Amino acid sequence: MEHRKTYIRHTLPQPNNEIVIEGPLNPSGLLGLQMHPDLDAFRKPKDQHEALVEIAGLPEGRIILAREKDVIVGYVTFHYPDQMERWSQGKMSDLIELGAIEVSNEYRSLGLGSRMIQTAFEDDQMERYIVFTTEYYWHWDLKSSGLSVWDYRKMMERLMQTVGMVWYATDDPEICSHPANCLMVRIGKDVPLASEEQFDRIRFQNRFMY
């Protein structure tokens, strides 16, 4: 499957500078940048930067980021699901995971999360894909946000809904392990019915439970 990537760039003026929202970036576009030290939700900033470079080099990989000068203050990743997860079982070329989204603490009031996600979906780039994200409460920054687990989930749902992602049911054990966890999905307008049906078979593998 050919993965069309159209580079898009926006600027968000600030009192003393501007924040650039851009992507998808290639590996060379990331090498000259550094991570904000607060971006440590998934890995140490240096290790996370290496992961972003690796994802950007994948045929299907997409990195959308927000930066102030040469400092990355937020990012969103898109890639095929991990081979250890059920979502890779169908080896679907048109099933893409929104794998991670993170914004540095001091920039969270600027709406960068929604701006980055919306940039990723501009120019009909994602209409050939089923895009999904698995939201697990143990990845959420409840301490810094001051939100309860349920309020944080509502916030994440609102964020994903800005690009038309909606809640989908599943019997995946990790998602079912806590009621705050959830699966959110967007099916592009150019996705064939056969892919939708295959995704349904992946979502539900223990129908005897219902």
RAMOBEL-V239898 format. One line per field, one symbol per residue. ss: DSSP state (@ for helix, = for strand, . for the rest). burial: # if it has 9 or more other C-alpha atoms within 8 Angstrom, else .. A space follows every 50 residues. Layout:
ss->???
burial->???
This chain:
ss->.......======....======...@@@@@..==.........@@@@@@ @@@@@@.....=======..=========......@@@......====== ===.@@@@@@.@@@@@@@@@.@@@.....======.@@@..@@@@...@@ @@@@@@@@@@@....===....@@@@.....======.....@@@@@@@@ @@@...@@@.
burial->.......#.........##########..#..####..##...##..##. .#######..########..###########.....##.....######. ####..##...##########...#############....#....#.#. .##...#.#####.###..###..##...#########..#...##.##. .###......
